[in-house]
Amino acid sequence: MRVLSNPLARYLVKRTLSYLLTMYLAVTFTFFFMRLIPGNPIMSYVQALLSQGQYAVAEEAKKIVDRYLELFGLKGDLLTQYVAFLKRLIFHFDFGPSLIAFPRSAQELIIERLPWTLGLLGTATLISWVLGTLLGALAGWREGSVLDRVIVAMALALSQIPFYVTAVFLVLLFGYILGVLPTGGAYNPLLRPSLSLEFIASVVRHALLPAASLVLSSMFAWLLSMRSLMITILGEDYLMFAEAKGLKKT
């Protein structure tokens, strides 16, 4: 209990519990949502196999259905499926097979795409922080000027636009209307992944639109925060005293 008497420890415990609860609720919602929506993916697979003439005998088709039910964790009632799903997720970190890329597993697809996601988000976050900090400092330094009013007005207006709306606009403009940037993919499929300049340039070119949508949607929060901080610092007593002694603001 002595640990919880520390404010920092209490904060960390609360945040950790909050994140765990959020993850649990998200997983639970996803589980029930996927099972309550209309449609039956297993029957779709079986019908596709039957249409190809692979399983013409009813007994063989039934065996395939039972096997799919086991693979997707759909045997038993809803509560039994939910408990089995949590056990498989918590103790084995197994998300089960993918619905869109069966028989590949879901975690295999996640691991395959995770480096691209982290690279894109990390780069976009760094760029948005640098641009937001610089523009916010400039706006705060020139508080009340035309430049400050323009920057703040743009920040307040554009910060309310979701990143996916910005992404759609950028794809339509630069991908379809102007046709200067690719509309999808991580790199040119004709190239083999390597450290060559051609491959790196292709990756950067394909990442421009998604990175730009993330930067434009997040940099303005950094901008407004930095502007407020700059204005607060410029109003500190030691700076006013230095200006009174003749120190130039510029």
Helices and strands as residue ranges (DSSP letters): G 3-5, H 7-36, H 41-51, H 58-71, H 78-92, H 106-141, H 146-158, H 163-170, I 171-177, H 197-234, H 237-244
